[in-house]
Amino acid sequence: MHLTKRHLLHAVIALFLCLGIGQSVFGDLSDSDIGRRTWSWVNPWPQGNTLFGVGGTSSSSLFLVGEKGTILQYADGEWNSWNSRVSNTLSAVWEVRPDSVYAVGEQGLVLHYDGETWSRMTTVAFNFDLTGVWGSSDENLFVVGRSRSQDSLEGVILRYDGSNWLKMATGLKDFELRAIWGTGPSDVWAVGLQYGNQALHGVILHYDGREWSVSSTGTYSPLFDVRGDENGNGYAVGSDGTVLNYDGAAWSFVKYDPSLSDITWSEFRKVSVGPDGSLAVLDVWQNRVLSFHEGTWSWIDIPPDFTPNAIHGTPASGLLTVGSQGHMYRYDQGSWSPLTNVITTSDLNAIRGSSPENVFAVGKGGVILHYDGGAWAPMQSGVNLELRGVWASPWEYALAVGAEGTILINQDNGWAPMESGVTSDLNAVYGPPITDYYAIYAVGKNGVVLYYDGFEWYHPDMGIDVDLNDVWVSERGQVFVVGQGGLILQFDGRSWEQVPSGTSEDLNAITGIRVSALSQYVVAVGDSGTILVFDGKTWSPFPSNLSIDLIGVGVTGLRSLFVLGRDGSGHLHDGALWQPSILPASVAVRSVWADSRQDLFAVGDSGTILRYAEQNLPSPGVTLLSDRSFYLSSDTIHITAWVENKGPSIQVAFYLYLFTPPPLSEVYYLTGSGWHPASAPMLASVNIPAGFTFAGELLTILPSTSEPPFDAPGMYRIEAGFFDVDVHNSVGNLSTLEFYIE
């Protein structure tokens, strides 16, 4: 594809202190300290994304990787969760030593951990999904993978020598590789599959320090993993119950105990080798582990509530298995014990609270959860129907609504049903946030609006039959309802009115915000990035530059606007700019609620509960983020920066370099007048006081027909940081961001 040349739209660059963000009803992002806040998992804990890889030097120090850039570390009985700043699925992880760990995944992604932070490395395999990694040192690292194309088989082997990545020749075609392992720089094995003679069969490659060669396997079954011990005793596993052993001279089939049943119906995907020669082989078809210990083969069934993807250790030394929805189990002394804390696995549809210490979430199967400021706990609803909406009053009771006209009320004696008088599904419920005004409203399918006066529910005829999706009630009792086709209904305390919204897009969620003692605004969101704001008189569109369907909205106590996309994406508005807010969950997230402080809660499928709260960023320094890692030639590129100085006041210059793709690999510097090659001067220095924070859009790059440097397809890299003008040295952390332009 021809790449359209690009130009710089604007740059904040180093003048953070002079930045004048436009004011609006929504607060300044820097005021609300958004740059120091991040999403984290509440349920499941420590996280709920599917895990695909596990590795480490000992059972007391392990790294686990999976969907949406998930990285976990288990060390000395404690879990640490890392923000990888990527959304790619990670497939494998290898620990060279405690302060040097590598993780690989989709789109040629390689991440490196230096003992403090994870950073992205530049590879030459963007068109490959990397599936295996192994190394004897940082100067002898190997990665294998397979083409992202569904139309062809193409494998890849990369080697890192401590400075550069090299794509290695294999002499094969129509193949892909799944795993790699070795004993040293001149003894490395890679396994996978190859197409030949109109069938797939297993392939094993060996590297002797000079070149790769094909080894005889004796099997036609695809191979998926290879591991061994320090003595070079290796094992490769694959389809049709295949387990091969390398004895130092040749590969051969292992001999099973004849009493083992259904061995040929096993799909072996992972193997783990113990220091005592014991084995654990994962059968993903029948959810079990084949164990070999002290000359005896046996089956160990895995708990049935999840799909296993990886294992570590053996039953003799302590076996760990990880897989779907973040589930982890440890096998020890003949039994499995869960390592994941799960409150519920039911899909959650809605969340709301009256305070940060009184929050409710509801979902399928009548599930209701309550948060008291310290912990979440399930509650008995007494129903098995889907609940779709919930509201917590400020005076010690709550209501939930759902399928078939269900309404539940929670008072001193628990949840109890109420007579709604309708059979239509109800989607939302809300009441006024004051204690002396008793009027609660519920809305649902086919234009249903219900009103509760403290004694019974009434069903006024609204004269409409479209689905109503959400309702919000102001302190003065004004009611706002949104629904299909851009419908907005308003009730002023005397009569209902259908008001013009200016859109035909479905409106899915609504909330309000107080901006003064006498004034409050209402915000509604809907399909195709629709955001509408009501100023007390009229509804007006609010620019979002988003094309996704929006299904949730929240305004924090400091007036930062958050919108939730149907695709699971989050977006924060600071009064002038939209910033991406990456939610860590890979499943659908369906509802968001903002508390009276700065935190956000979100819920979704498989019992997902997330919380957006304060984090500590590396300091001093800068962190770069982009809205994604792959762009078409017609796309706009948004790059944001998080800056924080936890140390003393310092005089620094901000610098930003751009590295263009090979073969030219030119270097450009960003200045106040734009991009300049090679020797452009550094930006003017500024004083950053102690405690300073900034979060905002750094630059936007638009398609254009003008100047370089964006005039070739490929992987671009941006590096940014601070330079101490007094000691003439870099300070803080250097941030690196990569993105690919097709």
Secondary structure by P-SEA (a helix, b strand, c coil): ccccbbbbccccccccccccccccccccccccccccbbbbbcccccccccccccccccccbbbbbbccbbbbbbcccbbbbbcccccccccccccccccbbbbbbccbbbbbbcccbbbbbbbccccccccccccccccbbbbbbbbccccbbbbbbbbbcccbbbbbbcccccccccccccccccbbbbbbccccccbbbbbbbbbcccbbbbbbccccbbbcccccccccbbbbbbccbbbbbbcccbbbbbbccccccccccccccbbbbcccccbbbbbccccccccccccbbbbbbccccccccccccccccbbbbbbccbbbbbbccccccccccccccccccccccccccbbbbbbccbbbbbbcccbbbbbbcccccccccccccccccbbbbbccbbbbbbccccbbbbbccccccccbbbbbccccbbbbbbbbccbbbbbbccccccccccccccccccccccccbbbbbbbccbbbbbbcccccccccccccccccccccccccccbbbbbbbbccbbbbbbcccbbbbbbcccccccccccccccbbbbbbccccbbbbbcccccccccccccccccccccccccbbbbbbccbbbbbbbbbbccccbbbbbcccccccccbbbbbbbbbbbcccbbbbbbbbbbbbccccbbbbbbcccccccccccccbbbbbccccccccccbbbbbcccccccccccbbbbbbbcccccccccccbbbbbbbbcc
